[in-house]
Amino acid sequence: MSYLVDMEGQVALVTGAGQGIGASIARKLTEAGAQVVINDVCDEEKIADTLQECEKVGKRPLYYQCDISDEAQVKKMFEVVSKKYGRLDVLVNNAGIVADWDKSYAVNTKAMYFCCEAAKDHLEKVKGRIVILTSASVFSGGTGYPQYNVTKAGCYALVLFLARNYAKLGIRVNGIAPAVIMSKMLITRFGSEEAIYEHYKDIMPLGKIGYPEDIANITLFLACELSNYMTGEVLIADGGRMHIG
């Protein structure tokens, strides 16, 4: 695929990238020419498909396994990446979970900050970019998991805080707030992709559900020079539901 964007020579780290949205983001950045570092908590063999998919379109990603809710492990990860590649251009904070309150806060909010702070000095050298994944439920209220909505709201606040405080370093910080995105978990819940489509076709103004690649495309935009005059923005990707639904 031909891109307006050429990220050849750049290094991007994506958290929670073993599957789903994170895996799609890793593939998209790889396809654009970046050397990608995939972070997740699972063993490498469990993300073999993701690594292979990335390798089909570009450089094989480095996999770094660690728990990003542990600040010491996070610092070590960025030290390893810096030593291996000599630079870091993009951090995509994608990791997120639905768990109890403490674990949700640890992974969905605190870990995001740990990663940004650990990446800051490296990103400053190249006037780098940070993309933080929050959720459209932050704006709509959402249903079902208050701990998820509240901790993802913390991500929205973090975008604003870091954008202001990192601007003087030349680091841009933006966010993405996805609504319902196709996933294995969603298919399990509804039974099939067709059932999901039928459920959401009249709910979403665009008449369809989002896919991981839709979020990956937005991430690529925020991670490259096409968005050079943007910082502190959170782009809502919800098929138009919030504002015109």
matplotlib code that plots the C-alpha trace (Angstrom):
import matplotlib.pyplot as plt

x = [0.0, 1.3, 1.2, 1.5, 3.2, 6.7, 7.8, 10.9, 13.6, 11.1, 10.5, 7.0, 6.0, 2.4, 1.1, -1.5, -0.8, -1.0, -4.5, -7.5, -7.1, -3.5, -2.5, -4.1, -2.3, 1.0, 0.4, -0.6, 2.5, 4.7, 3.0, 3.9, 7.6, 8.1, 10.0, 7.4, 7.8, 4.8, 4.2, 1.7, 1.6, 1.2, 3.9, 5.3, 3.8, 0.3, 0.8, 2.6, -0.1, 0.2, 4.0, 3.6, 0.9, 3.2, 6.2, 4.1, 3.9, 7.2, 9.8, 9.2, 8.3, 10.2, 8.1, 8.6, 6.6, 6.0, 3.3, 3.0, 1.2, 4.6, 6.6, 10.0, 9.2, 8.0, 11.3, 13.3, 11.3, 12.1, 15.7, 15.9, 14.1, 16.4, 19.5, 18.5, 17.2, 18.8, 15.5, 11.8, 9.4, 5.9, 4.2, 0.8, -0.9, -3.5, -3.6, -6.9, -8.8, -12.1, -11.3, -11.9, -11.5, -7.9, -6.7, -8.6, -7.1, -3.6, -3.7, -6.1, -4.8, -1.7, 0.2, -0.5, 1.2, 4.1, 4.7, 4.5, 6.9, 9.4, 9.2, 9.4, 13.1, 13.4, 10.5, 11.8, 15.0, 13.0, 9.9, 7.9, 4.2, 2.0, -1.4, -3.6, -6.7, -9.6, -13.3, -16.4, -18.2, -16.3, -18.6, -21.8, -21.8, -21.7, -23.3, -22.2, -18.7, -18.3, -14.7, -13.9, -15.6, -14.1, -10.6, -10.8, -12.0, -8.7, -7.0, -9.0, -7.7, -4.2, -4.3, -5.1, -2.6, 0.3, -0.4, 0.0, 3.0, 4.9, 4.3, 7.3, 9.3, 8.0, 6.0, 2.5, -0.2, -3.5, -6.2, -8.8, -12.1, -13.6, -17.1, -18.1, -15.4, -15.6, -13.7, -13.6, -15.3, -18.1, -18.6, -18.7, -21.4, -23.6, -22.8, -21.7, -20.6, -24.0, -25.8, -23.6, -24.3, -28.1, -28.0, -26.0, -27.1, -30.0, -28.1, -25.1, -25.9, -23.3, -25.2, -22.3, -19.9, -16.3, -13.3, -9.9, -8.4, -10.6, -8.9, -5.5, -6.0, -6.7, -3.7, -1.5, -2.7, -2.0, 1.4, 2.8, 3.5, 0.0, -1.2, 1.8, -0.4, -2.6, -2.1, -4.5, -7.2, -9.3, -10.9, -14.2, -14.7, -18.2, -19.9, -21.6, -23.7, -22.8, -23.5, -26.0, -27.4]
y = [0.0, 3.5, 6.0, 9.8, 9.0, 7.6, 6.5, 4.7, 5.1, 5.9, 3.7, 3.3, 1.5, 0.3, -1.0, -3.8, -4.6, -8.4, -8.5, -6.4, -2.6, -2.6, -5.3, -3.4, -0.3, -2.1, -3.5, -0.1, 1.6, -1.2, -0.9, 2.8, 1.9, 2.2, -0.2, -1.2, -2.4, -4.4, -4.5, -6.9, -9.1, -12.5, -14.9, -14.2, -17.4, -16.1, -13.1, -15.1, -14.2, -10.5, -10.6, -12.5, -10.2, -7.2, -9.0, -9.5, -5.7, -4.4, -5.0, -7.7, -6.0, -6.4, -8.0, -6.7, -8.5, -6.6, -5.4, -1.7, -1.1, -1.7, 1.5, -0.2, -2.6, 0.3, 2.2, -0.9, -1.4, 2.1, 1.7, -1.5, 0.1, 3.1, 1.0, -1.3, 1.4, 4.6, 6.6, 6.6, 8.6, 7.5, 6.1, 4.6, 4.0, 1.5, -1.0, -1.2, -3.8, -4.4, -5.6, -4.6, -0.9, -1.1, -3.1, -1.0, 2.2, 0.6, -0.4, 2.1, 5.3, 5.0, 2.8, 5.4, 8.0, 5.7, 5.1, 8.7, 9.8, 7.0, 7.9, 11.7, 12.2, 9.9, 11.6, 15.1, 14.4, 13.9, 16.1, 12.9, 12.0, 10.3, 8.8, 7.8, 5.5, 6.5, 5.7, 7.3, 6.1, 8.9, 11.3, 9.3, 7.9, 4.3, 1.3, -1.8, -1.1, 2.1, 1.3, 1.2, 4.5, 6.3, 5.1, 5.9, 9.4, 9.7, 9.0, 12.0, 14.2, 12.9, 13.9, 17.5, 17.6, 16.1, 18.1, 21.3, 20.2, 18.4, 21.1, 23.0, 19.9, 19.7, 16.5, 16.3, 14.4, 13.5, 10.9, 8.7, 7.8, 4.7, 3.5, -0.2, -1.9, -5.4, -7.9, -11.6, -10.8, -9.0, -11.9, -14.3, -12.2, -11.8, -15.2, -13.8, -10.7, -10.7, -10.5, -7.6, -5.8, -6.3, -5.0, -1.8, -0.9, 1.3, 2.6, 4.0, 6.9, 5.5, 2.2, 0.1, -0.9, 0.1, -2.2, -2.2, -0.9, 2.2, 3.1, 2.2, 4.7, 7.5, 6.5, 6.7, 10.2, 11.3, 9.6, 11.3, 14.7, 15.1, 16.2, 18.4, 21.3, 19.3, 18.6, 18.1, 16.8, 13.7, 12.4, 10.5, 7.5, 6.3, 6.3, 9.6, 8.3, 10.9, 14.0, 13.0, 9.7]
z = [0.0, -0.8, 2.0, 2.2, 5.4, 5.5, 9.0, 7.8, 10.4, 13.2, 16.3, 17.8, 21.0, 21.3, 24.6, 24.9, 21.2, 21.3, 19.8, 18.9, 18.4, 19.6, 17.1, 14.3, 15.3, 15.4, 11.9, 10.5, 11.9, 10.6, 7.2, 7.2, 7.7, 11.4, 13.6, 16.1, 19.6, 20.8, 24.6, 26.3, 29.4, 27.6, 26.5, 23.0, 21.5, 22.2, 19.9, 17.2, 14.7, 15.4, 14.9, 11.6, 10.3, 10.9, 9.3, 6.1, 5.6, 7.1, 9.7, 12.3, 15.6, 18.8, 21.5, 25.0, 27.7, 30.9, 33.3, 32.6, 35.9, 37.5, 37.1, 37.5, 34.6, 32.5, 33.0, 32.1, 28.9, 27.7, 28.6, 26.6, 23.6, 23.7, 23.9, 21.0, 18.6, 19.8, 19.6, 20.2, 18.0, 19.0, 22.0, 21.7, 25.0, 24.1, 26.9, 28.8, 30.8, 32.5, 36.0, 39.6, 40.6, 41.7, 38.8, 36.3, 37.7, 37.8, 34.1, 32.5, 34.1, 36.2, 33.7, 30.9, 33.0, 33.9, 30.1, 29.2, 31.9, 31.0, 27.3, 27.8, 27.6, 24.5, 22.7, 23.5, 21.5, 18.3, 19.0, 19.3, 19.6, 22.1, 21.3, 24.3, 23.8, 26.0, 25.3, 23.9, 27.0, 28.8, 27.0, 26.8, 30.3, 29.1, 30.8, 32.6, 34.0, 36.0, 36.8, 33.1, 32.3, 35.3, 34.7, 30.9, 31.9, 33.6, 30.3, 28.8, 31.6, 31.1, 27.4, 28.4, 31.3, 29.3, 26.1, 28.1, 30.1, 27.3, 24.7, 25.8, 25.1, 21.5, 22.3, 20.9, 22.9, 21.5, 22.2, 20.5, 22.0, 20.3, 20.8, 20.1, 18.0, 16.5, 18.7, 19.5, 22.8, 21.0, 18.6, 21.5, 23.2, 20.1, 18.4, 15.0, 13.1, 11.4, 14.7, 15.7, 12.5, 12.9, 16.5, 15.7, 12.1, 13.4, 16.4, 14.7, 12.3, 9.8, 10.0, 10.9, 13.8, 13.9, 13.3, 14.8, 11.5, 11.8, 15.0, 13.6, 10.7, 13.2, 15.2, 12.2, 11.5, 15.1, 15.1, 12.0, 10.6, 9.1, 12.5, 13.4, 14.5, 16.9, 20.5, 23.4, 21.1, 21.7, 18.5, 19.0, 16.7, 17.3, 13.9, 14.7, 17.5, 20.1, 18.2, 15.5, 16.8]

ax = plt.figure().add_subplot(projection="3d")
ax.plot(x, y, z, "-o")
ax.set_aspect("equal")
plt.show()
